[in-house]
């Protein structure tokens, strides 16, 4: 398994060591890295979805506020 080295502030290192005392810190770090990668991918997917929505809105039919209210009322029971 490869080894990675990171520089972190001393207070973070101490807090990490105290929090995860007695645990396999390599496994904890690997899990945290996995979560960070997934979070970054999720954020990227969200940004891409947002951009697709904005793009589709450019081509969406325009309606007036009155038309919108009428459609809204029509859809209510």
ABEGO torsion letter per residue (X at the ends): XBBBBBBBBAAAAAAAAAAABGBBAAAAAAAAAAAAAAAAAAAAAAAAAAAAAAAAAAABBBBBAAAAAAAAAAABX
